[in-house]
Amino acid sequence: MTGVTRWTGREAELLRQAMRKKGKEFAELVGVNPRQIPRWKGRGETIELELDNQAALDTLLAQADPAVQQRFAALLTERAAVEHDERAEELLRADSRTRRHPVDGKVMTLVEEGIHICGPDKRSVWLEPFLIDVYPTTNEDYARFVLATGHRPPQHWPGGRCPVTLATHPVVWVTWHDATAYARWAGKALPSARQWEKAARGPRGRIYPWGNEPTAAKANVAETGIDATTPVFRYQSGVSPYGVFDMCGNVWEWCATEEEPGNGRYELKGSAFTSPFERAAPSLHNAANATMKDNDTGFRCISIA
C-alpha cells in the first residue's frame, strides 16, 4: 500500500493506530502539534492536513512494515463495512489486493498464486490466484440475496427478516446447499479447503492466522465465554497474512471440497464460538453432511482473480 490521494485527520488517526504509536510520538513523525491527535478521533474527517503533513503520512505508510500496512488496510476495511464510507473505500482501492465485488458488494482481497504450506503434515501445494471475501457472509449480506432470489431465510430471523442487531454478524443456520446458492447468485464460489487454508495461514503456513502463538483472545472461541456470534470485524488482531478476518472462531465455514467423492459430506474450516481453541487451527479437518445446519455454521466466498 502506497500513498493516498488526500489524508484527513481521520485516516491519520487510523494510521497511528496501525503503527501503534502514542499521540506525542506520532505527532512528531507527522509534524503536527500533539494537541491535534485527540481531535482526529472526534472530527478528523473535517480536518484537512497541510501538504507537508500529507507528504509525511505518505512516507510513513510507504515505508511501514507489511504488518502495519495490513493493519491500516484492515482498519479502513472495517470502516467501509460498518459505515459504507466512500472515503475508506477510495483509500482501500490504493491497495491493489482489495476490491469490492460488483454483485454482493463485499470487499475481497487477492491471494497470490504460488506454493503454500498446507495441512498438519506441512505439504507444499501450488494454487492459482483467487480473491476471497475479507469477512464471512453476514446476515445483512444474506438478506440482500434472500430479497433478490426469494430463497428461504435462515430460521433465526424473526418473521423471516434480518435482525438489525445481527446485521454485521455472520449468517448461520445455512446448509452447504444454501451457501452454494448464495455463491451462485453472486457469481462467486465456495473456496476449496486448500484455498481457504492458504487465505488463513499465508504462504508460509502459520499455525494460526496471526502467527504461531496459541492466543485464544484473538478469536471468538469457547474459551472467551461469549457463547454467541460476534461482528465479523471485531477481532482485528487475529487477521490472516492477507488481511482476512475470522479465519479462527466465530463460525465454521463451508468449503467446496467433498470429504470423499460422492459421500455428500463437505469440509468445514475455522472452528466457531462453540469450539474449544484446540480446534481453531486452520489446518485441522472437519466435515458435515451438505444438509446440516446449525447456529455456528456459515460461509464466505471466492472468485477468480
Residue pairs with C-beta under 8 A, 6 or more apart in sequence:
1 61
1 62
1 69
1 72
1 73
1 94
1 95
2 58
2 61
2 62
2 94
3 57
3 58
3 59
3 61
3 62
3 94
4 11
4 57
4 58
4 61
4 90
4 91
4 94
5 90
5 94
6 48
6 54
7 49
7 53
7 54
7 57
7 58
8 44
8 45
8 46
8 47
8 48
8 49
8 87
9 36
9 39
9 40
9 43
9 44
9 45
9 46
9 47
9 48
9 49
10 40
10 44
10 45
10 47
10 87
11 44
11 57
11 76
11 87
11 91
12 30
12 40
12 44
12 49
12 53
12 57
13 37
13 40
13 41
13 44
14 72
14 75
14 76
14 79
15 57
15 60
15 61
15 72
16 23
16 26
16 37
16 40
17 71
17 75
18 64
18 68
18 69
18 71
18 72
18 75
19 26
19 60
19 64
19 68
21 29
23 34
23 37
23 38
24 34
24 37
26 37
27 33
27 34
27 36
27 37
28 34
29 56
29 60
30 49
30 53
30 56
30 57
30 60
31 52
31 53
31 56
32 49
32 53
36 47
39 47
40 47
45 87
49 57
61 68
61 69
61 72
64 72
69 95
70 239
70 241
70 243
71 236
71 239
73 92
73 95
73 97
73 98
73 243
74 236
74 239
74 243
74 245
75 236
76 88
76 91
76 92
77 88
77 92
77 98
77 107
77 134
77 233
77 243
78 233
78 236
79 85
79 88
80 88
80 89
80 92
80 107
81 107
81 134
81 135
81 168
81 232
81 233
82 168
82 233
89 100
92 98
92 107
93 99
96 110
97 109
97 110
97 242
97 243
98 107
98 108
98 109
98 110
98 134
98 243
99 107
99 108
99 131
100 106
100 107
100 108
101 107
101 108
101 131
101 133
101 186
101 187
101 188
101 303
103 185
103 186
103 187
103 188
104 141
104 144
104 145
104 185
104 186
104 188
104 301
105 141
105 144
106 133
106 134
106 135
106 137
106 141
106 301
107 133
107 134
107 135
108 131
108 132
108 133
108 134
108 302
108 303
109 131
109 132
109 134
109 242
109 243
109 244
110 129
110 130
110 131
110 242
110 305
111 127
111 129
111 130
111 131
111 132
111 195
111 198
111 199
111 242
111 305
112 129
112 203
113 126
113 127
113 128
113 129
114 126
114 127
114 203
115 124
115 125
115 126
115 203
116 124
116 125
116 127
116 197
116 198
116 201
116 202
116 203
116 204
116 205
117 123
117 124
117 125
117 201
117 203
117 204
117 205
118 124
118 125
118 194
118 197
118 198
118 205
118 283
119 197
119 283
120 281
120 283
120 284
122 205
125 194
125 198
127 194
127 195
127 198
128 305
129 305
130 191
130 195
130 302
130 303
130 304
130 305
131 302
131 303
131 304
131 305
132 191
132 195
132 196
132 199
132 242
132 244
132 300
132 301
132 302
133 244
133 300
133 301
133 302
134 243
134 244
134 245
135 170
135 232
135 233
135 245
135 246
135 300
136 170
136 171
136 232
136 245
136 246
136 250
136 251
136 253
136 298
136 299
136 300
137 170
137 171
137 179
137 182
137 298
137 299
137 300
137 301
138 167
138 168
138 169
138 170
138 171
138 232
139 154
139 157
139 162
139 163
139 166
139 167
139 168
139 169
139 170
139 171
140 162
140 167
140 168
141 171
142 153
142 154
142 162
142 171
142 174
142 182
143 153
143 161
143 162
143 167
145 151
145 181
145 182
145 185
145 186
146 152
146 153
146 160
148 185
149 181
149 185
151 178
151 181
151 182
151 185
153 160
153 161
153 162
154 171
154 172
154 173
154 174
154 178
154 293
155 173
155 293
156 163
156 166
156 172
156 173
156 295
157 163
166 229
168 231
168 232
168 233
169 229
169 230
169 231
169 232
170 229
170 232
170 246
170 250
170 251
170 298
171 298
171 299
172 229
172 251
172 293
172 294
172 295
172 296
172 297
172 298
173 293
173 294
173 295
173 297
174 182
174 254
174 293
174 297
174 298
174 299
175 290
175 291
175 292
175 293
176 190
176 254
176 266
176 288
176 290
176 291
176 292
177 290
177 291
178 293
179 190
179 254
179 298
179 299
180 190
180 254
180 256
182 299
182 301
183 189
183 190
183 299
183 301
186 301
187 303
188 301
188 302
188 303
189 256
189 301
189 302
189 303
190 254
190 255
190 256
190 299
190 301
190 302
191 199
191 255
191 256
191 300
191 301
191 302
192 255
192 256
192 257
193 255
193 256
193 257
193 267
193 269
194 257
195 302
196 247
196 253
196 255
196 269
196 270
196 282
197 269
197 282
197 283
199 240
199 242
199 244
199 247
200 209
200 240
200 244
200 247
200 248
200 269
200 270
200 282
201 207
201 208
201 209
201 240
201 241
201 282
201 283
202 209
202 240
202 241
202 242
203 241
204 241
205 283
206 212
206 240
206 241
207 214
207 281
207 283
208 214
208 215
208 218
208 238
208 248
208 280
208 281
208 282
209 238
209 239
209 240
209 241
209 244
209 247
209 248
209 282
210 218
210 237
210 238
210 239
210 240
214 277
216 223
216 224
216 277
216 280
217 224
218 235
218 237
218 238
218 248
219 235
219 238
219 246
219 248
219 249
219 250
219 271
219 277
219 280
220 226
220 229
220 230
220 234
220 235
220 246
220 249
220 250
220 272
220 273
221 248
221 249
221 271
221 272
221 273
221 275
221 276
221 277
221 279
221 280
222 273
222 274
222 275
222 276
222 277
223 276
223 277
224 249
224 273
226 273
227 273
227 274
228 273
229 250
229 251
229 273
229 296
230 250
230 273
232 245
232 246
232 250
233 245
235 245
235 246
235 249
235 250
236 245
238 245
238 246
238 247
238 248
238 249
239 245
240 247
246 270
247 269
247 270
247 282
248 270
248 271
248 280
248 281
248 282
249 270
249 271
249 272
249 273
249 275
249 280
250 270
250 272
250 273
250 298
251 270
251 272
251 273
251 296
251 297
251 298
252 268
252 269
252 270
252 271
252 272
252 275
252 286
252 296
252 297
252 298
253 268
253 269
253 270
253 297
253 298
253 299
253 300
254 266
254 268
254 297
254 298
254 299
255 266
255 267
255 268
255 269
256 266
257 266
257 267
258 264
258 265
258 266
258 267
259 265
259 266
259 267
259 287
264 289
264 290
265 287
265 288
265 289
265 290
266 287
266 288
266 290
267 285
267 286
267 287
268 286
268 287
268 288
268 297
269 282
269 286
270 280
270 282
271 277
271 279
271 280
271 284
272 296
272 297
273 296
274 295
274 296
275 296
279 286
288 297
